[in-house]
Amino acid sequence: MDEHSQNDLHKYEVNVSEACFILNITSTSGLWQGENPLTDSLPSLLVQLAFIIFINNSLIILLKPLHQPRFVTDILVGVLIGPSFLGKTKFFSHFFPLKTVTTLETVGYLSLDLYIFLMALEMDVYSLRRATRREFKIACGAVLLPMGMGIGLFFLAQRLLNFHTEPTGCLFWGLALTVTGFPVVSNILKNLKLLDSGIGKMAKSVAKMNDVCSWILVVIVLPIRLSPENSQSPITSTLAFILLCIYVIRPALRWIIRRTFTGNSDLHSDYYFCFALIGVVICSFITEICGTYSIIGAFVFGIIMPNRELASVLIEKFDVFVSGFLLPLFFAISGRRFNLYNVHHWHIVCLIVVMTCFCKIFSTVLISLLFNVPTEKIWPLGILMNTKGILALVILNLGWDKKVLSEEEYVVIMLAIVIMTGMVEPILASIYKPSRRQKQFQRRTIQRAKIGAELRVLACLHSVNNTSGIINLLDISNATKQSPIYVFAPYFVDAPARSSALVVVHDTLKNGGYTHEHIDDSSSDQIINMLENFESQHAAISVQTLTVLSPLKNMHDVVCGLADDKNIAFMILPFHRQFGYNIPMENNSQSFREVNSNVLNNAPCSVGIFVHREVPVPTIDDTKHRIQRLVMVFIGGPDDREALAYAWRMSASKHAIKLAVVRLHPGTSTKETEYSPDIQNQTQLDTEFINEFRARTEGEPRVNYKEKMVKNAEETITVLRGMDHGKIDLYIVGRQVIETSITAGMLEWSKCPEIGAIGDMLVFSDFARSSVLVVQQYAGVARDDNMVSIHGWNSQVTDNQNPSLTLCAAATASHLYYYDPPFTTFFFFFFLELLVLVVVVGVHIETDPESEKWVRLYKRGKVLERRGGEFRHLLWF
């Protein structure tokens, strides 16, 4: 034994066995005296850490095509280096000797506390105030029902597999099944681009409440079962500490941060990072000495953080180091306890695992049906709620450490957690396929809008400068009592530190509702005031102002999600460039150009890109700068028909709008150009709509219609240049037209193809100086996915030949998802599970010599007997 062995002697318990060993921190001479450095603590930890991180990142790359979340990959890495695989080899045992387990566990549990702190920062539990009652009830039901089922499955497994452990192990199974990992759910939704969809928002809200409920159960239930006689003191002291954090420490933090934090993540980074680390350590220490667990303190310190911007900065700085560098050690600890060779009766184990995987799904589905959740959301919500997180793993490790769970019980429930979490994203990825909704969006256009119905408009705002132009546009959109306009006006703020969008409804703020610490932007206040003044001047226009904090890369998903949820028929996007003498060039954002392009490719409604030439905001007594003279250039196609429908609506405005429609025809005869069936169909639709427009506006002095014959693109430009541009306030054009000889090659000259050939010509020409509205019609079900060209005899053009001519709706559906609930599949497996359970349990009871104490199940006669004065309930699922 070493001369320092008196201080370095440690004893480590491996569940039921004990091992004594000598632990040195590091060697003084290393290899030069023939010593093995891996026998010391620090060199061994460094090698283990490097090996675990390498295996972890390699497995992430390999499993990425299978849509496996990081949580599953981390667990599989622990299992791979555990006794089930590499851990049983002699060579590998040199890298993970038994005497280094203490150091490995210490660092692993420290990383767990830090990760729980970051997880709590990301949750933002104060946003739960906005959750609906239905979501709260679903979350509660999804906690209580799986817990009861988990307890029942534990006793069933104990009976069938002959487990010889304490009955209190049922609580660990039950609590593990109640958990829904909110960070894992968020990552899955993010990968599937469903974060801001209807199911995504509901799943995030329910998962967040479910996670909070699970933490409450961990604080209360586990101390009671692990130490019934002394449970009152730990629970009382922990609850007192939580109340102290909420009502004393949180206000103090808010006071300190308000006076020191400037929103600059680099100015006070060192001080805040040190303070965060000290706070996590102190809170973890307090809850540990209170008799609960250190993770409770880390979680509480995370949720009381008052400034969400600071929380985002802390997550950004710490996340990679903690999640990617330290946390894999905790999963390695869990993997060392996972030994498949300790499992017997695999046919029964598979049955238990299958039943365990479906507990949470069917619980959530049942509760959702009771509270009238839409059918298309029920099964995806149930599958998402079946996602487990690190809290479930912590609960099982606590059961292991307290010797409440046996090795076989631990392996069975761990196996179920890996399977149920691993199957979530692949199932959702296969269910949610890009497709068109055939019924919900039939009226998501102005042309197909019901006569006299409310027009719902989404007016996106990026700055104060483009707000006045959009207000001008809404002002002439002919809002009447018979056909009012409901405007949703989100003001978008780039928040690169956020992982998901935050939408703040400003009417709620007025009523004393939820507020966000970061929203103190004077631009937001100015935009809100402008829209409120505009709404007060129009009785038939209602305006709902919003502020949206989102990273630019996800902003198009937020826009499309809002349009989907609010049943928007027409969306207005400001052009990324702003024109005017008082606007500096640095305000021209290329980032918003990408946002607009993505919205055009994914929008669930018609879209208009508004290129605004700066004019003052109209008032009641100021009509000098109001848009009054419109020109609509019509060439043909769905976008032109939608643009004409909007211009037609404007022409009926009370503001004496003058509308001139100019239709351009190709000068060649139909004998020289052969039209494809698609082109003929579009031309027929154009003619029918034009004829209807002319019939209904006949005799209107303010509506003028002209047709001009042109032969090529040069003549088209000549017609556009020859207009009296000094008497035009707004041009309205379609984004994409059927490319004939009159527009051939124009798109190749465009600076911004996203606004189409005609729109680009009017925006960047030297003759047009007025605002331009470029309209794209939502495809719905009546629009073909292939835009064709008719250059001479060539009547078909592939996407590779002219990708810019692909119809807007070809990519529109990439944000929309058609869901077909697989009721037959789920119910088949459910009843198959019941059948197998009846057979297995029935046979087991019939052959059990102690079945006199159990309910006897007869094969033919449905008779229940009571034997020995004792009646035990079988739990059926």
N, C-alpha and C positions, 0 to 999 in steps of 0.2 A: 504493500500500500504506500502511496505517496506520502512524503513528510508533511504535506499540508492536508492530509486526508481527514483530519479531525474537523476542518471547516468545510471540506468539499464533499462530505458524505451525504448522499441523498437517497431517499427511498421513494420509488415510484410504483403506484398500483395500476395494474392492467386489469380492470374490471374486477376479477376475483383473485388473481395471482399477484405476487409482490416480487420486486427485483431491487437489489441493492447495488449501487455503483458509485464510482468516484467521478466527480465532475470538475475538470479544470477549465478555466475560461479560455486560455490560449497557451501555446508553447513559447518558451523564450528563445529556443535555438532552432526550431523547425526541423527540417530534413538533415541538417548538418551533423546532428548527433544521433542519427538513425531513428528518430522518433516519428511516429505517424501523426501528422497534424490533424487528421480527421477524427482522432480520438478526443480532441478538445472541442469545447463548445462553440467558440466563435468561428474557426475555420469550417467546422461541420455545418453551421448555420448558413454560412455564405455559399457553400457548395449546394446545400439543399435548396436554398432560395433560387440560385441560378438554374438549377435543374427543373424545379417546379415551374418557374416562369417560362422556360423554354418549352416544356411539354404543354403548358397551358396555351401559349400563343400558337403553337403548331396545331393543337387540336381545334382551336377556334377557326383557323383557316380551313382545316379539313371538313369541319361540320357546318361551315357557312352555307354551302349549297342546300343543306338539309333543313335550313331555317331553325337552327337550335339556338336558344337564348344563352347568354353568357353564364347564367346560373347553372344550367344543365352541364355546360362544358366544364365549369369549375368543379362540380361534383364528380364528373367522369375522370378528371385528372386525379382527384384524390383517390378514387377507386382504382385507377390504373397503377398508382404507386403503392397501393395498399396490399395486404396479404392475399387478395384474390388473384393478383397478376404478378407485377414485378416484385412486390414485397416478399414473395415466397422464395426468390432466388438468393443464393448466398452472395453473389457478386453485388447485388443491389443492396443487401443488408449492410454492407460496409458504408454506404452513403447515408443510411438512416439507422444508425445504431440506437439501441434502446435507451441508452443513457442521455441522448440528446433530445428525447421527447419533451422533457420539462422545458427546455429553452424554446423548442418549437411551439409548444402550446402557449407559453407566455407571450411570445411575439404574435402568435395567431390570434389570441383573444384580445390583445391590444389593438390589432388591426380591425378586429370585429367591432370594438367600441367606436373607433374612428369611422368605420363604414356606416354604422347605425346612426351616428351623428349626421353624416352627409345625407343619408336616406331621409332622415327627419327634416333636414333643410329643404330637400326637394319636394316633400309632401305638401307643405303649406297648408296645414290643417285648418287654419282660420278661413280658408276659402270654402270650407264645408258649410258655412252659413248660407251659401247660395244653393246648396243641394235641396232637391224637392223632397217632400214627405215620402213619395213613392220610392225614391232611391234609398232613403233612410230605412224604410221598412224592408226593402229587398236585401240591404246589407245586413240588417239584424237577423232576418230569416236565414240568410246564407251563412251566418255564424252559428246559430243555435241548432239548426237541423243537422248539418254535417258533424257537429260535436256529438250529438246523440247517436248518430250513425257510427261514428268512429269508436265510441265506447262499446256499442253493440258488436262491431266487427272485431274489436280486441278480444272480447270474451268468446266470440265464435272461433277466432283463430287460436286462442288459448285452449279451447276445448278440442278442436280438430287436430292441432299440432302438438298437444301435450306440453304447453309451456308451463314452467314451474317458477313463476315470478309473482310479485305482489300485485294485487288487484288495482293498486293506484296507477299502474302503467296505462290503464285505459284512458286516463286524463291526458297523458302525453300523446296518445294516438288521436284522441278527440281534438285536442288543441292544434295538433299538426294539420289536421284536415280542415279546420276552420280558417287557416291562414290563406290569404290571397296576397301575393307579393306585388305591391303597388309599383315599385321600380321595374320589375320584370314585365308587368302588364304594359306600362308606359313604353318600354323599349320594343315590345312586340307590336304595339299599335304604331309606333314610329316607323318600324321596319316595313309594315304593311301600308303605310301612308293613310292610316285611319285615325290619327290623333284628333283631328278636328271634325270628323264625321259624327253623325248622330250616335252610332253605337260606340264610337271612341270616347265621346264626352260622357255618356252614361257609364261606360265601363270604368273610366278613370274615377268618376265620383263615387261609384259603388265600391270599387276596390280600395279607395282611400278610406272610406268609412269602415269597411271591413277590416282593414289593417289596424285602424285605431281601436276597434272593438277587440281585436285579437290581443293587442297590447294590454288592454284593460284586464282581460281574462288572465293573461300571464302574470300581471301584478297581483291579482286577487286569488286566483284558484291554486296556482302552484305552491305558494307558501303554505296554504291551508292543508294541502294533501301531503306535502313533504314533511311538515312539522306541525301536526294538528294542535298539539298542546301549547306551542309557542308562536302560533301564527298571528295572533292579534297585534303584538308589538311590531313585527316587520311591516305588516300592512298599514297600520296606523302611522308609523313614522315615515313610510314611503309616500303615502297620500299627503301627509303634512308637508313633506319636501316638495311634492309636485305643486301644491297650492302656493307654497312660498315662491317657487319659480314663476308661476303664472302672475301672481298679484304683487310681488315685490321685485324680483330680479328682472322680469321682462320690462316693467316700466322704467327701472333704472337703466337697463340697456338702451331702451328707446331714448332716454334723456341724454345718455352719453353719446350715442351714435348721431343724434340730431345735431349735436354741437361739434362733432369732430369729423364725421363722414361727409365728403363732398361729392360723392358719386364717381370720383376718379379712383379706379382700382389700383393704381400704382402709387398714389400719394401716401396712403396709410397702410400699405399692404403688410409690412413687417409687424406693426403693432397689432393689427387685427388678427393676423395669423397666429401670433403668439398668444393673444388673448383667447382665441378659439381653442387652441390646444390645451391651455391651462383650464379653461372652462369644462372641456370634455373630461379631462382627468379628474378634476375636483368633483364634478357631478357623478361620475362613475364611482369614485371612491365613496361618496356619501351614501349612494344607494346600496353599495356593497356592504358597508358596515351597518346599514339599516336592516340587513337580513334578506334583501331581495337579490337583485343581480345588477352588475355594473352596466349592462346594456340599457337598463331602464333610465339611469342617469344620463347616458349619452343621448338617448332618444328625447328625453324631456328638454335637455339643453338645446337640441336642434329645433324642436317645434316652437320654443319660446323666442327664437331669433326674430326681432321685430321688423328688420329691414330686409325685404326680399331682394333688393339689388345687392346688398352685402352678402346675402346667402348665395346668390348666383355666383358672385366672385369667389367665395370660399369653395363652392362646388367645383368651379373651373380650375382652381389652383390645386386642390387636394385630390380630386377624383382619380386622376391617372395614377398617382403615387399610391393611394390607398387601395383602389380596386384592382389595379393591374400589377402592383408590386408586392404589397403586404398581404392582402386578403387571401390570395391563393394558399397561404400557409394554413389558414383556418380550414379550408376545404381539404388540405392534405391531412390534417388531424382527423377530420371526419372520415376520410377515405381509409385511414389506417384501422378504423374500427369496423369497416365494412368487409366482411369475409363471407364470400358465397359458399365456401366449403362447410360452413356451420349450418347451412340450410338443408333440411330434409323434406321429403314429401312434396316435391315440386309441383305436382298436380294440384294439391290443395293450396299451396302458396300462390300459384297462378290465379286460382279462383279468388283468393282473398285480395290479390293485387287488382284484379279486374273490378271487383265490387268496390274497392277503395277508390279507384279512379273515377267511378261514376257517382260517388256520393255527392260531391259538390255540384256537379252538373245538374243532376236531377233535383237537388234542393233549390238551386237558383231558378231552374225552369219552372218548378212548381210555384214558387213565390211570385215569379214574374207573371204567370198565368192568372194568379189570384188578383194581381193589381193591374191587369189590363195593359201590360207592356205590348207594344206592336209585335206582331208575329215575326217579322223579319229580324227583330233584335233579340228574341228570347233565347234561341239556341246559341248564337255567337256570344251573348252575355254569359250564359252558363259555362261555355267552354273557356272564356277568358277568366272567369272567376275561379276556375280550377287551377289557375297558375299559382304555383307555390314560390315563396321567397325565402330569404335567409333566416327569417324568424322561425319557420318550420324546422329548419336544420338546427337552430339554437335550442329549440324545445326538445328535440330528440337527443341532442348531446347532453342536456341537463338530466334527462332521464337516464342516460348511460352513466354519467358521473355519479348520480345518486343510487346507482345499482338497482333502479326500478325496472329498467328494460333489459331483457336478456339479449345476447348477441343475435339470436335468430329473430326476435321481435324487431330489433333495430334494423336488421337487413331487410326484412319484409316491408316495413313502412318506408324505408329509404328508397327501396326499389320502386315502390308505388309513386313516390314523390318525383323521382326522375322521369318515370314514364308519363305521368299525368301532365307534367310541365313541358316535357319534350314534344308532346303531341299537339300542343295548343297552336303554335304558329304554323306548322304544316297543314293542319286541318283548316284554319282560317284562310291560309293562302290558297287552298284548293277551293274553298267555298266562295270567297270573294274574288271573282274574276271580272276583269273589265267587260262591261256589257251595257246595253242601253235599257233604261227603264221605259217600258212601253206604255205605262198608264199615268204614272205620277207626274210626268213632265210634258204632257201633251200641250199644255197651255203656258209653257214657260217661254213664250214669245209674245211680241206685241201683235203680230199678224193674226195669231190664233186666239188672242185674248177674247174672252166673252164680252159681248157688248154690254156696257153699263157696269162692268165689274171693276173692282178696285185694282189699280195698277201698283204693283209692289216693285220698288226700285231700290237697288243697292248702289249708293253713291260713295265710292272709295276716295278718301282724301289722304294726301301725303304732306301737304303744307298749307299755309294760309293763302299762298299765291294762287293755287288752283281751286280754292274753295269758291271764290267769287264767280268764276266761269261756270262751275257746276250749278251754282244757285241760279245763274242766268238761264241755263238750260232747263232746269226744273220749273222755272217761272213761266216758261212758254209751253209747257207740256200739257196744257189744257186740263187742269184739275177742276172737276165739277162735283156737285153733290151727287149726281148720278154715277159718276166715274171718278171717285177720289184717288189721290195718290198717297201711298204710304211709303215714306223714304226711310231707309236704314242708312245712316251716315257714319261709317267707322273711320276714325282717324288712326292711321297706322304709324306706330313708332317702332323703329328698329331696335330690338333688344337681343343682341347676339349671344348674351350670356344665358338666355333662357332656353330650356330644352323643349318647351311647348308654349303655345300661345296663351296669353291671359286677356280675356275680353271683359271690359268694365262698362257696365250700362250706367250712363250718367243720370238717368232719372232715379236710379237707386241711390246714387250719391246724394241727390237733393233730398231724398226722403230719409236720410240718415242711415243708409244701408252700408254695404260693403265698400270699403275704400282701399286704395292701394298706395303704399308709401312712396312709390317711385313716380306716381303721376302728379307732378307739380309743374308741368310744362305750360308756359304762358301761351304757346301756340295752341295748345289744346283748349285753353280757356277762351281764346279769341275765336277759334272755330266754333265752339259751342255757342258763344254769344251771337255770332253771325247767323247760325242756323236757327237759333231761337227767335231772332228778329224776323227772319224770313218766314218762319212758321206762323208767327203772330199776325202777319199780313195776309195770310191765305187760309180761309176757313176750310177749304177742301184738301189741304195738304197737311199731313201729320209727319213729324220728323222724330226719329229715334236716334239720338247721338250715342256713339260708342267710342271707346278708346281701346285699341288692340296693341298689346306689346308682343312682338313676335320677331324671331330672327328672319332675315330676308329670305333665306333658303326655304323656309316653310311658309312664307306669307301667302303664296298662291293657294296652298291647302286651306288656310284660314278663310280666305276670300270665298273659295268655292264651297267650303263648309257652311259659311254664313248664308250664302245664296241657296244652298240646299235646305237648310233648316228653316229659313224664313219664306220659302216658296216664292223666291224672287222671279219676276218675269223679265226684267231688264236691268243690266248691271252697267254702271258708268265707271270707266277707269280713266284717270288723268294721264295724258301722254307724258313720257319720261322727260321730255324736254319742255322747258317753259319759255314762252316768247313774250318779250316785253322790254321796254327801255329800262325799267327799274329792277330787273331781275338779273343778278350776276350769273356768269356762266357756270360757276362751281355748283350751282343748285341743280344743274342738269344731271340727273342721276342715271347712270347706266345700270345700276342694280335694279331700279324699278322697271327698266326695260325688260329685264329677265322675268320679273314678276308678272308684267303684263303678258309676255309671250306664254308663260306657263298657264296663266288664267285662261287665255284664249284657247289653249289646247285642252283644258279640263273643265271649263265652265258648264254648269248644269242649266244655263239659261242663255238668252241672247245677251250680247256684250256690245257696248259702244266705247271706243277709245276717243276721248275728247281732247282735241288739240286746241288750246285756248289762247287767243290773243288778248292780252290783258285789257280789261275794261273795268270801271268801277262797279260795285254792287248796286243793282237797281233798288230804288225805294218807291214808295207810293207816289210821290210827286215827281219822280225823275224817270222820264221815258226816253230821254235823249240817247242813252247808252244801252237801252234794252234791245235784245235781238228781235228784229222785226221783218227782215228780208231774207228768205231762205231759198236756196237752190239745191235741188236734188238731181244728181246725175245718175241716170238709170241705163245700164247696159244689159243686165240680165243675170238671173241666178237667185238663189234663196236669200243671200245677203242683201241684194238690191231690193228684193220684195220687202224684207224686214225694214230696211231704211225708208222705203216709201211709206210703209205703214206708220212709222213714227212721225215722218214729216206730215202725213195726212192728219194724224192726231193733232199735231201742232197747228195746222192751218185752221182748225176750229177754235183756237184760243181766243179769248176775249180781248187780247192785246192787238187785234187787227194785223195778224201775221200775214205777210204776202209770200206765197209759195210758188215757185217756178220749177216744174219738172221737165228735164231735158232728157229725152230718150235717144240714144245713139244706136243706129242700125248699120250693119255691114253693107257696104255698097255693092258687093258681088252678088250674083244671082244664086239661087239654090241649086241650079244645074251644075255650077262650077264647084260647088262644095257639097259634099255628101254629109248629111247630119247623122250622127249615131242615134239610136233610140233614146238614150239618156238626154242628149241635147234636145231632141225633138220634144221630149216630155217637159224639160225645163222651159223651153221656148213657149210651149202651150200654156204652162202655168203662168209665165210672165204676161202673156197676152190676155189671159183671163183676168188676172189681177189688175192690169192696166185698164182694161175695159170697164171693170167694176169701179175703179177709181174715177175714170172720166165720166161715167154715168152718174155717179153720186155727187160729183163736184161741178156738174154742168150748170152753168148760170152763176157760179160763184165768182164775183169780180176779183177776189184776192187770190184765186188759184189759176195758174196759167200752165198749159201743157204744150210742149213742142217736140217734134221728132226731126232728127237730122240724120242724113245718110253720109256715112264716112267709109272710106275704103281701107285705110291702114292706120297705124298708130300715129303717124305724122299728122294726118288729118284730125285725129282725135285730139291731139295736143293743140292743134290750131283752133279747134272749136272751143276748147277750154280757155285758151289764151284770149279768144275774141269776146268773151263775156264782159259785161260791164261790172268789173270787180269792185269799183268804188261804191256801187249800190247793193252790195251783198254783205250780209252780216254773218251768215253761217252756211257752209256747204255740208250737205249730208250725202254720203256715198256708202256703198257696200264694200266690205273688205275684200272679198274674193268674187270674181265674176268668171263666167264661162269665157275662156280665152279664145277669141276669134281673131281674125286678121286686124281688127280695129284696136286690139290691145297687145298684139304679139310683140314680145321683147321688152315691153315697158317695165315688167317686174325685174328684169335683169339690171335695169338702170337704177333701181330703187335704193335709197339709203336705209330705209326701214321697211323691210318686206312685211312686217307684222301689221302694217296699216294698209296693205294692198297697193296696187299700182296706181289707181286714180287718187287715193288718199295721199300717197307719197308725193305725187306730182303737185297736188294742191298745197301741201304743207311746205315743201322745199323749193317751190318755183319762185321766180322773180316777179310774177304778175299777181298772185293771190296773196292778200294780206288779211284775210278774215279767218275766223275760227272754223275748224273742220271736225265733223263727227263721223267716225268710221264705224259702221255697224256690222256685226256678225250675228247671223241668226242661229239660235240653238237648233241642233239637228232634229231632236225628237225621234219619231219613227217614220217621218215622211221624207227623209232626205237620204240620198245615196251616199255611200262612203267613198266613191271614186269620182273625182272631178276630171272631166275629159277635155281634150283639146281638139279642135277641128281645123288644123292647118291643112287645107286642101283635102286630100283623100284620107289622111291619117286621122282616124276617129277615136283612137285610144292612146293615152299617154300614161305610162307607169309613173310611180312615185319617184323612181330614180331619174327619170327623164325631166320631170318638172315637179319636185317635191313641194314647192310653194303653192301648187294648185290643188293639193289635197284638201278636201272639204274640212271646214273647221270641226265638224262633228266626228270626223274619223278619229280624232284624239280626244274629243269632248268626253267620251265615256271613260277615259282613263282615271278620272276621279270618281266616277259613278260606278256603283257595284250592284249587280243584280243578285239577289239572294233567294235560293230555293231551299226552304227548310227540309232537311232530310229526316222527316218524321219516321218514315218506314224503317230506315236504317237504325235510328236510335231506339225505337220501340222494339225492333227485332232483337237487338243486343240486350235490352232491358229484360224482356220476357225470357230470353235464353239464359240470362243470368239467374232469374228466379227459378227456372226449371232445374238448372244444374245445382243450385243451392238446395232445393227441395230433395233432389235425389241424394246428394252427398250427406246432408244432415239426416235425412230419413234412414238411409242405410247405416249411418254411424250410430244412430240411436237404437236401431233394431239389433245391432251386433254388440252394443255396449252392455256389459254385465251389470252395470249400475243404472240401467235405464229405468229401474223401478222408481227412481227419484225424479225422473224426467217425464215430460208429456210423451205418451206413446202415439206414434203416428202410424195408423194402419194403412195398408196398401189399398184396400178396397173400401172397407167401411169407414166413413168419415167420423170416427169416434175418438173423442178425447177422454182419457182416463186420468183420474187423480190417484196417485199411488203414495202410500206411506204418509199421508196427511201433509205432503209437501207439493207445492205446485210452482214450477219455474217457467218463466216466459221465454219462448224462443223469439228472437228478433228477426223479423222478415223484412227484406228490402227488395 
